[in-house]
Amino acid sequence: MLDDRLIGMTFINTSEFSTGTIEQYGVYYHYVIDGPARVGDTLEIVGATPLGLIVRRHESRLTY
């Protein structure tokens, strides 16, 4: 799917709602937050569906 290129990208949560809209590459995408998140949290895109993006609170991970 074309929007799979967005998986792994991060952005800052600016809303207290569990849904919203972001702009990436000049295209506006609807997103739904999966799990708890507060305003100011960094969100990571973890999935792309025809209805929108699925995001979760980003957690730091070590990569070797």
KATA-V445318 format. One record per residue. N is the residue number from 1. SS is DSSP state (H for helix, E for strand, L for the rest). D_FIRST is the distance of its C-alpha to the first C-alpha in Angstrom with 1 decimal. Layout:
n: <N | N>
ss: <SS | SS>
d_first: <D_FIRST | D_FIRST>
//
This chain:
n: <1 | 2 | 3 | 4 | 5 | 6 | 7 | 8 | 9 | 10 | 11 | 12 | 13 | 14 | 15 | 16 | 17 | 18 | 19 | 20 | 21 | 22 | 23 | 24 | 25 | 26 | 27 | 28 | 29 | 30 | 31 | 32 | 33 | 34 | 35 | 36 | 37 | 38 | 39 | 40 | 41 | 42 | 43 | 44 | 45 | 46 | 47 | 48 | 49 | 50 | 51 | 52 | 53 | 54 | 55 | 56 | 57 | 58 | 59 | 60 | 61 | 62 | 63 | 64>
ss: <L | H | H | H | H | H | L | L | L | E | E | E | L | L | L | L | L | L | E | E | E | E | E | E | L | L | E | E | E | E | E | E | E | L | L | L | L | L | L | L | L | E | E | E | E | E | E | E | E | L | L | E | E | E | E | E | E | L | L | L | L | L | L | L>
d_first: <0.0 | 3.8 | 5.6 | 5.6 | 8.4 | 10.4 | 11.0 | 14.7 | 15.8 | 18.9 | 20.9 | 24.3 | 24.7 | 27.1 | 27.4 | 29.2 | 26.9 | 24.0 | 21.6 | 21.1 | 19.3 | 18.4 | 17.8 | 15.5 | 15.4 | 17.4 | 15.0 | 16.3 | 14.2 | 16.0 | 16.2 | 18.2 | 20.3 | 20.5 | 24.0 | 26.9 | 26.6 | 29.2 | 29.5 | 29.3 | 27.1 | 24.3 | 21.0 | 18.0 | 14.4 | 13.6 | 10.7 | 8.1 | 8.6 | 9.1 | 12.6 | 12.2 | 12.1 | 14.3 | 16.8 | 19.9 | 23.0 | 22.6 | 25.0 | 26.4 | 25.8 | 27.7 | 26.1 | 28.3>
//
